[in-house]
């Protein structure tokens, strides 16, 4: 009997203006646009209690810092998992 040989699966792509673009890339761009819009739409000030002191900051700053911390932590964990 012949053995089936499987080819490595290529990532899903779409053709946009003659260029092949991965669906994952399109999803990341759409998600980034939504995140930027959400941060820009929330401009009011909020009071944040950091254990003892209370700090008043614009909400967009809090959201941007939270996003950056999440990206750094996700990148660290992804890099660490990829090394295993």
C-alpha positions in Angstrom: 0.0 0.0 0.0 1.1 3.5 -0.7 1.5 5.9 2.1 -0.3 9.2 2.0 2.1 12.1 2.1 0.6 15.3 3.5 1.8 18.6 2.3 2.3 21.3 4.9 -0.9 23.4 5.1 -0.3 26.9 3.8 -1.9 29.9 5.6 -5.3 31.1 4.3 -4.9 34.2 2.1 -7.0 36.6 0.1 -6.0 38.6 -2.9 -6.3 42.4 -2.4 -5.4 44.6 -5.3 -3.3 41.8 -6.9 -1.4 41.0 -3.7 -1.8 37.9 -1.5 -2.7 38.9 2.0 -3.1 36.5 5.0 -6.4 36.5 6.6 -4.6 36.7 10.0 -3.0 40.0 8.9 -6.4 41.5 7.9 -7.9 40.5 11.2 -5.0 42.1 13.1 -5.4 45.3 11.1 -9.1 45.4 11.8 -8.6 44.7 15.5 -5.9 47.4 15.8 -8.2 49.9 14.1 -11.0 49.0 16.6 -8.7 49.4 19.5 -7.4 52.8 18.4 -11.0 53.9 17.8 -12.1 52.7 21.3 -9.2 54.4 23.0 -9.7 57.7 21.0 -13.5 57.7 21.8 -12.9 57.4 25.6 -11.3 60.7 26.6 -12.9 61.5 29.9 -10.9 61.6 33.2 -11.1 58.7 35.7 -9.8 58.3 39.3 -7.7 55.2 39.8 -6.8 54.0 43.2 -3.2 52.5 43.3 -3.3 50.9 46.7 -2.9 54.1 48.8 -2.7 57.1 46.4 -5.6 58.0 44.1 -4.6 59.3 40.7 -6.8 61.1 38.2 -5.9 60.4 34.5 -7.5 60.6 31.1 -9.2 57.2 30.3 -7.4 57.0 27.0 -4.0 57.0 28.9 -5.2 54.2 31.1 -6.4 52.1 28.2 -3.2 52.7 26.2 -1.0 51.7 29.1 -3.2 48.6 29.7 -2.9 47.7 26.0 0.9 48.1 26.0 1.3 46.0 29.2 -0.9 43.3 27.7 1.1 43.3 24.4 4.4 43.1 26.3 3.2 40.2 28.5 1.6 38.4 25.6 4.8 38.8 23.5 6.9 37.5 26.4 4.7 34.4 27.0 4.5 33.7 23.2 8.3 34.0 22.9 8.8 31.8 25.9 6.4 29.1 24.7 8.0 29.2 21.2 11.4 28.4 22.7 10.2 25.2 24.3 
